[in-house]
Amino acid sequence: MRQVEVDMNRAAQIKSIAEDSRLSINGRVEAILSVREEVDADTDEYYKLGCTVFETIRALLLGDNYEECRRDDLLMCDCLLAEAYWHTSRSWLIAPLAQELYAMLAGSLTTDPGKLSIYSQVLGRVCYCLRGTGHPRLMMKLLAIRLGYEKALPEPDPENLEDIAGDLYRLALLTDCNTWLGTVEADVVAILGAEKMKAIEKAPQMGHLKADPVEYTEQWENIIDKVEAEVGEELAGEPVCMGFCFKYWSVKERVLHKYGIDWRSPMLMNPGVTFD
């Protein structure tokens, strides 16, 4: 009960700061961020508060006085909010932020090494949060942009380039969608080479576990956030402990069926693997 009161007090404090018109936008943002600094980093409380902090900052940045010069602040805010949602298991809220990032960065050109590095890092962090959320086409869009930023750096990191190109090629194979790979295909081929491309073609799955192919369809991508939100609401009071994955998969399978999708869980797709 004590922690709930503390959380409510912090939320009220953040709301009060956001509404304080005596402070500039920058002043309010800095004051809101200072509230989060009172919490130990990398804790459940830290990321839960992060959702409130960055939702509030995002609303401030997108307010009536939004200026294009604040775009980079919004990019970083979206990234940090996506990470907070990821850590608090609210995957269905990540894709809209990723779409906003794409809209801001698509066609955005810069030769500033600092900005190139920041944009690439932001895209990489958001793509990490998108993994497993059921948005392969959205990931490909972001990866194609990120590849361009990484290539434009004064000293591109070969490992980063290979990771980005590899993920983009895997997703293109899994989705049977060449729309975004096609825009950078020559670069992907040059980075990976024939041997690595053949290896990916033999085992294109993302990670070590196999997923039901339906997870790479447009039908899945169009409804998965609604499904995850419903599953999250139904399991909101359940303790996340050993065996939780089976309950989660069972509820998810039932909700997906309501949307006309027959889905095989990771347990069914990987019979030789033990889950707990």
JOZIZI-V889738 format. One record per residue. RES is the residue in one letter. PSI is psi in whole degrees, -180 to 180 (none if undefined). NEAR is the number of other C-alpha atoms within 10 Angstrom. Layout:
BEGIN
res:RES psi:PSI near:NEAR
res:RES psi:PSI near:NEAR
END
This chain:
BEGIN
res:M psi:-41 near:6
res:R psi:-43 near:7
res:Q psi:-38 near:9
res:V psi:-43 near:9
res:E psi:-41 near:10
res:V psi:-44 near:11
res:D psi:-43 near:15
res:M psi:-39 near:12
res:N psi:-42 near:12
res:R psi:-42 near:19
res:A psi:-42 near:18
res:A psi:-39 near:12
res:Q psi:-43 near:14
res:I psi:-43 near:23
res:K psi:-42 near:15
res:S psi:-42 near:13
res:I psi:-44 near:19
res:A psi:-31 near:22
res:E psi:0 near:11
res:D psi:95 near:12
res:S psi:-10 near:10
res:R psi:-23 near:9
res:L psi:148 near:13
res:S psi:169 near:11
res:I psi:-47 near:18
res:N psi:-40 near:12
res:G psi:-41 near:13
res:R psi:-42 near:22
res:V psi:-46 near:21
res:E psi:-41 near:13
res:A psi:-39 near:16
res:I psi:-42 near:24
res:L psi:-33 near:15
res:S psi:-27 near:13
res:V psi:-39 near:16
res:R psi:-29 near:19
res:E psi:-14 near:10
res:E psi:-11 near:10
res:V psi:141 near:15
res:D psi:133 near:11
res:A psi:156 near:11
res:D psi:36 near:9
res:T psi:163 near:11
res:D psi:-42 near:14
res:E psi:-39 near:15
res:Y psi:-46 near:18
res:Y psi:-33 near:23
res:K psi:-45 near:15
res:L psi:-33 near:20
res:G psi:-36 near:24
res:C psi:-48 near:20
res:T psi:-44 near:19
res:V psi:-53 near:26
res:F psi:-25 near:23
res:E psi:-41 near:16
res:T psi:-45 near:21
res:I psi:-41 near:26
res:R psi:-43 near:19
res:A psi:-38 near:13
res:L psi:-46 near:19
res:L psi:-29 near:21
res:L psi:12 near:14
res:G psi:-174 near:11
res:D psi:-27 near:8
res:N psi:25 near:9
res:Y psi:134 near:13
res:E psi:144 near:10
res:E psi:-29 near:10
res:C psi:-16 near:8
res:R psi:5 near:11
res:R psi:-43 near:16
res:D psi:-34 near:15
res:D psi:-41 near:14
res:L psi:-39 near:22
res:L psi:-49 near:23
res:M psi:-38 near:19
res:C psi:-45 near:21
res:D psi:-40 near:24
res:C psi:-49 near:25
res:L psi:-34 near:21
res:L psi:-40 near:25
res:A psi:-42 near:29
res:E psi:-38 near:23
res:A psi:-41 near:25
res:Y psi:-39 near:20
res:W psi:-45 near:21
res:H psi:-23 near:19
res:T psi:16 near:17
res:S psi:41 near:12
res:R psi:62 near:17
res:S psi:-29 near:24
res:W psi:-10 near:21
res:L psi:-3 near:18
res:I psi:-42 near:24
res:A psi:-42 near:21
res:P psi:-35 near:13
res:L psi:-41 near:17
res:A psi:-38 near:25
res:Q psi:-40 near:15
res:E psi:-41 near:13
res:L psi:-45 near:22
res:Y psi:-45 near:19
res:A psi:-36 near:11
res:M psi:-33 near:14
res:L psi:-21 near:18
res:A psi:122 near:12
res:G psi:3 near:9
res:S psi:119 near:9
res:L psi:140 near:11
res:T psi:150 near:11
res:T psi:2 near:11
res:D psi:115 near:11
res:P psi:-37 near:15
res:G psi:-46 near:10
res:K psi:-40 near:15
res:L psi:-46 near:20
res:S psi:-45 near:17
res:I psi:-47 near:15
res:Y psi:-41 near:20
res:S psi:-43 near:20
res:Q psi:-42 near:17
res:V psi:-47 near:19
res:L psi:-40 near:25
res:G psi:-42 near:19
res:R psi:-39 near:14
res:V psi:-38 near:24
res:C psi:-36 near:24
res:Y psi:-43 near:15
res:C psi:-30 near:22
res:L psi:-21 near:22
res:R psi:130 near:14
res:G psi:2 near:14
res:T psi:-4 near:20
res:G psi:31 near:24
res:H psi:62 near:23
res:P psi:-37 near:27
res:R psi:-38 near:21
res:L psi:-41 near:17
res:M psi:-42 near:26
res:M psi:-40 near:25
res:K psi:-44 near:19
res:L psi:-39 near:25
res:L psi:-38 near:24
res:A psi:-41 near:21
res:I psi:-44 near:21
res:R psi:-37 near:26
res:L psi:-41 near:22
res:G psi:-41 near:16
res:Y psi:-43 near:23
res:E psi:-41 near:22
res:K psi:-32 near:16
res:A psi:-8 near:16
res:L psi:148 near:17
res:P psi:-38 near:12
res:E psi:82 near:9
res:P psi:143 near:13
res:D psi:113 near:11
res:P psi:-35 near:12
res:E psi:-43 near:10
res:N psi:-45 near:16
res:L psi:-43 near:19
res:E psi:-40 near:18
res:D psi:-45 near:15
res:I psi:-48 near:22
res:A psi:-40 near:26
res:G psi:-46 near:21
res:D psi:-41 near:19
res:L psi:-42 near:26
res:Y psi:-41 near:23
res:R psi:-48 near:21
res:L psi:-36 near:21
res:A psi:-39 near:21
res:L psi:-43 near:17
res:L psi:-34 near:18
res:T psi:-15 near:16
res:D psi:39 near:11
res:C psi:118 near:17
res:N psi:7 near:16
res:T psi:-51 near:12
res:W psi:-31 near:20
res:L psi:-38 near:22
res:G psi:-29 near:13
res:T psi:-21 near:13
res:V psi:22 near:17
res:E psi:-40 near:16
res:A psi:-40 near:10
res:D psi:-42 near:17
res:V psi:-44 near:22
res:V psi:-43 near:15
res:A psi:-37 near:11
res:I psi:-45 near:19
res:L psi:-43 near:19
res:G psi:161 near:12
res:A psi:-41 near:11
res:E psi:-46 near:9
res:K psi:-34 near:13
res:M psi:-40 near:18
res:K psi:-38 near:12
res:A psi:-40 near:10
res:I psi:-39 near:18
res:E psi:-32 near:14
res:K psi:-32 near:8
res:A psi:78 near:12
res:P psi:-4 near:20
res:Q psi:149 near:17
res:M psi:117 near:16
res:G psi:-167 near:10
res:H psi:-18 near:9
res:L psi:147 near:11
res:K psi:144 near:16
res:A psi:153 near:20
res:D psi:129 near:14
res:P psi:-23 near:14
res:V psi:-23 near:17
res:E psi:-11 near:21
res:Y psi:11 near:21
res:T psi:159 near:17
res:E psi:-34 near:16
res:Q psi:-44 near:13
res:W psi:-47 near:21
res:E psi:-31 near:17
res:N psi:-23 near:12
res:I psi:-9 near:15
res:I psi:-34 near:22
res:D psi:-39 near:21
res:K psi:-43 near:15
res:V psi:-49 near:22
res:E psi:-35 near:23
res:A psi:-41 near:15
res:E psi:-43 near:17
res:V psi:-44 near:20
res:G psi:-40 near:19
res:E psi:-42 near:10
res:E psi:-34 near:13
res:L psi:13 near:15
res:A psi:-35 near:10
res:G psi:1 near:8
res:E psi:134 near:11
res:P psi:135 near:9
res:V psi:97 near:11
res:C psi:-171 near:8
res:M psi:130 near:9
res:G psi:-7 near:11
res:F psi:-35 near:13
res:C psi:-35 near:16
res:F psi:-40 near:15
res:K psi:-42 near:12
res:Y psi:-47 near:18
res:W psi:-38 near:17
res:S psi:-46 near:12
res:V psi:-43 near:19
res:K psi:-42 near:21
res:E psi:-42 near:18
res:R psi:-44 near:15
res:V psi:-41 near:19
res:L psi:-38 near:20
res:H psi:-35 near:13
res:K psi:-29 near:11
res:Y psi:10 near:14
res:G psi:22 near:10
res:I psi:124 near:16
res:D psi:121 near:14
res:W psi:139 near:20
res:R psi:126 near:16
res:S psi:166 near:18
res:P psi:-33 near:17
res:M psi:-41 near:17
res:L psi:-32 near:13
res:M psi:-18 near:15
res:N psi:70 near:16
res:P psi:-22 near:9
res:G psi:3 near:8
res:V psi:139 near:10
res:T psi:128 near:7
res:F psi:149 near:12
res:D psi:none near:8
END
